[in-house]
Amino acid sequence: MTSRATLLSLGVLASGRGSNLQAILEACARPGFPARVAVVVGDRERAEALARARGHGVPAFWLNPKDFGDRVLYDEALRRLLDEHRVGLVCLAGFMRILTPGLVRAYAGRILNIHPSLLPAFPGLAAQRQALEYGVRVAGATVHFVDEGVDTGPIVLQAAVPVHADDTEESLSARILVEEHRLYPEAIRLFAEGRLRLAGRTVTIR
């Protein structure tokens, strides 16, 4: 069995209900999973994700953006928190802030995000609504490394989800979320096992 000392320490950033955080926490609780959640940080005081973390005995912090003069100062405080908990991989889980270039560079190749579309299609907010308005037949979810753009980083894993004629934003989102909860822990496992090789925009799974 993997000892706690050898587990990859995760820092999860979240703004909302934390359903992807819950999927990660449950994966980390399984025997043999090579990672643990070391810290959760949110930018909203009442984010359910923070309560979920505390319920699992994970340190959880609210960093109030209003306490900082600008995004750079905020991300410097965020980086200090992550460093204090010796985070090896940062996981964005519904974090509704764009990371500054300084933070992205500090954790280059060590930040993952989950997005509810088949990137590069429909980046940014309301991806499911964008998919429906565009009339696509297939939507999905993507785990990708984070770069300095918005949902532009190298793709790690994807899963396709069919779009039904009677879909609403809510029904499509629910089906995509099932795949998100499966993909994210798998991507974390691959990273922790050293099986992801990043070369330019290409991610190879060993």
C-alpha positions as CSV (number, residue, x, y, z in Angstrom):
1,M,0.0,0.0,0.0
2,T,1.2,3.5,-0.8
3,S,2.4,5.4,2.3
4,R,1.0,8.8,3.1
5,A,4.5,10.3,2.7
6,T,4.7,9.2,-0.9
7,L,1.3,10.3,-2.0
8,L,1.1,13.3,-4.4
9,S,-0.3,16.3,-2.5
10,L,-3.1,18.1,-4.2
11,G,-4.2,21.7,-3.8
12,V,-7.8,22.1,-5.1
13,L,-9.2,25.5,-6.0
14,A,-12.9,25.9,-6.0
15,S,-15.6,28.5,-6.0
16,G,-18.9,26.6,-5.9
17,R,-20.6,23.4,-4.8
18,G,-17.5,21.2,-5.2
19,S,-18.9,18.2,-7.0
20,N,-15.6,17.6,-8.7
21,L,-13.8,18.1,-5.4
22,Q,-16.1,15.4,-4.0
23,A,-15.2,13.0,-6.8
24,I,-11.5,13.7,-6.1
25,L,-11.9,13.1,-2.4
26,E,-13.7,9.9,-3.0
27,A,-11.0,8.7,-5.4
28,C,-8.3,9.6,-2.9
29,A,-10.0,7.5,-0.2
30,R,-9.7,4.4,-2.4
31,P,-6.9,1.9,-1.5
32,G,-3.9,2.4,-3.7
33,F,-4.8,5.8,-5.1
34,P,-1.5,7.7,-5.4
35,A,-2.7,11.2,-4.3
36,R,-4.3,13.0,-1.4
37,V,-6.0,16.4,-1.1
38,A,-3.7,18.5,1.1
39,V,-5.6,21.8,1.0
40,V,-8.7,23.4,-0.6
41,V,-8.9,27.1,-1.2
42,G,-11.9,29.0,-2.3
43,D,-12.6,32.6,-3.3
44,R,-16.2,32.6,-1.9
45,E,-16.8,32.4,1.8
46,R,-19.9,30.2,1.5
47,A,-18.7,27.9,-1.2
48,E,-20.0,24.4,-0.5
49,A,-16.6,23.0,-1.6
50,L,-15.0,24.4,1.6
51,A,-17.6,22.6,3.7
52,R,-17.0,19.4,1.8
53,A,-13.3,19.6,2.4
54,R,-13.7,20.3,6.1
55,G,-16.1,17.4,6.3
56,H,-13.3,15.1,5.1
57,G,-10.8,16.6,7.5
58,V,-9.0,18.6,4.8
59,P,-7.7,22.1,5.6
60,A,-9.9,24.6,3.8
61,F,-9.3,28.3,3.4
62,W,-11.3,31.2,2.1
63,L,-9.2,33.9,0.4
64,N,-11.3,36.9,0.0
65,P,-10.4,38.8,-3.2
66,K,-11.5,42.1,-1.5
67,D,-8.6,41.7,0.9
68,F,-6.1,42.1,-1.9
69,G,-5.3,45.1,-4.1
70,D,-5.2,43.2,-7.4
71,R,-5.1,39.7,-9.0
72,V,-1.3,39.5,-8.7
73,L,-1.4,40.1,-4.9
74,Y,-4.2,37.6,-4.6
75,D,-2.4,34.9,-6.5
76,E,0.8,35.5,-4.5
77,A,-1.2,34.8,-1.3
78,L,-2.7,31.7,-3.1
79,R,0.8,30.5,-4.0
80,R,2.0,30.9,-0.4
81,L,-0.8,28.7,0.8
82,L,-0.2,26.1,-1.8
83,D,3.6,26.1,-1.0
84,E,2.9,25.9,2.7
85,H,1.0,22.6,2.1
86,R,3.7,21.3,-0.3
87,V,1.3,20.9,-3.1
88,G,2.6,19.0,-6.1
89,L,-0.4,19.3,-8.3
90,V,-3.0,22.1,-8.4
91,C,-6.5,21.1,-9.5
92,L,-9.0,23.7,-10.6
93,A,-12.5,22.5,-9.7
94,G,-15.0,25.2,-10.7
95,F,-12.6,28.0,-9.7
96,M,-14.1,31.1,-11.2
97,R,-10.9,33.1,-11.4
98,I,-8.3,33.3,-14.2
99,L,-4.9,32.6,-12.8
100,T,-2.2,35.2,-13.3
101,P,0.8,34.4,-15.5
102,G,3.0,34.4,-12.4
103,L,1.1,31.6,-10.7
104,V,0.8,29.6,-13.9
105,R,4.6,29.8,-14.4
106,A,5.3,28.9,-10.8
107,Y,3.3,25.7,-11.2
108,A,4.0,25.1,-14.9
109,G,3.0,21.7,-16.0
110,R,1.5,21.1,-12.5
111,I,-2.0,22.7,-12.9
112,L,-5.0,20.7,-14.2
113,N,-8.5,22.0,-15.0
114,I,-11.8,20.3,-16.0
115,H,-14.0,22.0,-18.6
116,P,-17.5,20.9,-19.7
117,S,-16.9,20.8,-23.4
118,L,-14.7,19.0,-26.0
119,L,-12.0,21.7,-26.2
120,P,-11.0,23.6,-28.1
121,A,-14.7,24.0,-28.8
122,F,-16.7,26.3,-26.4
123,P,-14.1,27.6,-24.0
124,G,-15.0,30.0,-21.2
125,L,-18.3,30.3,-19.3
126,A,-21.6,28.5,-20.1
127,A,-20.0,25.9,-22.4
128,Q,-23.1,23.7,-22.3
129,R,-25.3,26.6,-23.3
130,Q,-22.9,27.4,-26.1
131,A,-23.0,23.8,-27.3
132,L,-26.8,23.8,-27.4
133,E,-27.0,27.2,-29.1
134,Y,-24.5,26.0,-31.8
135,G,-26.6,22.9,-32.4
136,V,-23.8,20.3,-32.0
137,R,-24.7,16.6,-31.8
138,V,-21.8,15.8,-29.4
139,A,-20.6,17.6,-26.3
140,G,-18.3,16.4,-23.6
141,A,-15.7,17.1,-21.0
142,T,-12.0,17.8,-21.1
143,V,-9.2,17.7,-18.5
144,H,-6.3,19.9,-19.6
145,F,-3.1,21.4,-18.3
146,V,-3.5,25.1,-17.6
147,D,-1.5,27.7,-19.5
148,E,-1.9,31.5,-19.5
149,G,-4.9,31.4,-21.8
150,V,-8.6,30.6,-21.0
151,D,-9.1,26.8,-21.5
152,T,-6.3,26.7,-24.1
153,G,-3.8,24.4,-22.4
154,P,-2.7,20.9,-23.6
155,I,-5.5,18.3,-23.5
156,V,-5.0,15.3,-21.1
157,L,-8.3,13.4,-21.3
158,Q,-11.6,13.8,-23.0
159,A,-15.0,12.1,-23.0
160,A,-17.8,12.6,-25.5
161,V,-21.5,13.0,-24.4
162,P,-24.3,12.9,-27.0
163,V,-26.6,15.9,-27.2
164,H,-30.3,15.0,-27.3
165,A,-32.9,16.9,-29.3
166,D,-34.8,17.7,-26.1
167,D,-31.8,18.6,-24.0
168,T,-31.8,21.7,-21.8
169,E,-28.7,23.3,-20.4
170,E,-29.4,21.5,-17.1
171,S,-29.9,18.0,-18.5
172,L,-26.8,18.2,-20.7
173,S,-24.8,19.6,-17.8
174,A,-25.8,16.7,-15.6
175,R,-24.7,14.1,-18.2
176,I,-21.4,15.9,-18.8
177,L,-20.8,16.0,-15.0
178,V,-20.9,12.2,-14.8
179,E,-18.0,12.1,-17.2
180,E,-16.2,14.9,-15.4
181,H,-16.3,12.9,-12.1
182,R,-14.8,9.9,-13.9
183,L,-12.1,11.8,-15.9
184,Y,-10.7,14.1,-13.3
185,P,-9.6,11.4,-10.8
186,E,-8.2,9.4,-13.7
187,A,-6.1,12.3,-14.9
188,I,-4.8,12.9,-11.4
189,R,-3.9,9.2,-11.1
190,L,-2.0,9.3,-14.4
191,F,-0.1,12.4,-13.3
192,A,0.7,11.0,-9.9
193,E,2.1,7.8,-11.4
194,G,4.3,9.9,-13.7
195,R,2.6,8.6,-16.8
196,L,1.8,12.0,-18.5
197,R,4.5,13.4,-20.8
198,L,4.0,16.9,-21.9
199,A,5.8,18.1,-25.1
200,G,4.5,21.4,-26.5
201,R,0.8,21.0,-26.9
202,T,0.9,17.3,-26.9
203,V,0.3,15.1,-23.9
204,T,1.3,11.4,-24.2
205,I,0.1,8.8,-21.8
206,R,2.7,6.2,-21.1
